[in-house]
Amino acid sequence: MPATSKSRESSPSPNPFVDFPHPPEPADIRQVLGRSAAAWDALRTHISEHFGQVTENWAIPAKKYGWSLRLQLKKRTILHLGPRSRHFIVAIILGEKAVAALRQSELAPEVIAMVEHATKYTEGRVIRFEIRSKKETEVVEMLAKIKMDN
């Protein structure tokens, strides 16, 4: 399976920027992510090149979660990126139209099953991945395309 999926029941590693007084700087991100920083940068670059006028907004969804980076096209959030020690978490929310399109896609059956079993919320199904390498971003890039096309 391309990336490690995170379920709500698992306890993710803590965000090192929980008590940070301001959004992390690129040097802070590189230091925390280590080798995974290349995947972080590659994913951000891919999303910007593929979707155009993408904005990046640092936010603290809740104090206990620390800083996360939202990649947005206009007002629509494409992905949430949460830095961790030596890796990062990517969260993507898929609405029902995107889930229906996903069922018709050529993504691996394991990915489709993971989305099918994700908890449904008002805004859609939240799927999280632990990313440590560029290779692991490929499934996220495909899901982002399906999301934004639907």
Rosetta blueprint (number, residue, H / E / L):
1 M L
2 P L
3 A L
4 T E
5 S E
6 K E
7 S L
8 R L
9 E L
10 S L
11 S L
12 P L
13 S L
14 P L
15 N L
16 P L
17 F L
18 V L
19 D L
20 F L
21 P L
22 H L
23 P L
24 P L
25 E L
26 P H
27 A H
28 D H
29 I H
30 R H
31 Q H
32 V H
33 L H
34 G H
35 R H
36 S H
37 A H
38 A H
39 A H
40 W H
41 D H
42 A H
43 L H
44 R H
45 T H
46 H H
47 I H
48 S H
49 E H
50 H H
51 F H
52 G L
53 Q L
54 V E
55 T E
56 E E
57 N E
58 W E
59 A E
60 I L
61 P L
62 A L
63 K H
64 K H
65 Y H
66 G L
67 W L
68 S E
69 L E
70 R E
71 L E
72 Q E
73 L E
74 K L
75 K L
76 R E
77 T E
78 I E
79 L E
80 H E
81 L E
82 G E
83 P E
84 R E
85 S L
86 R L
87 H E
88 F E
89 I E
90 V E
91 A E
92 I E
93 I E
94 L E
95 G L
96 E H
97 K H
98 A H
99 V H
100 A H
101 A H
102 L H
103 R H
104 Q L
105 S L
106 E L
107 L L
108 A L
109 P H
110 E H
111 V H
112 I H
113 A H
114 M H
115 V H
116 E H
117 H L
118 A L
119 T L
120 K E
121 Y E
122 T L
123 E L
124 G E
125 R E
126 V E
127 I E
128 R E
129 F E
130 E E
131 I E
132 R L
133 S L
134 K H
135 K H
136 E H
137 T H
138 E H
139 V H
140 V H
141 E H
142 M H
143 L H
144 A H
145 K H
146 I H
147 K H
148 M H
149 D H
150 N L
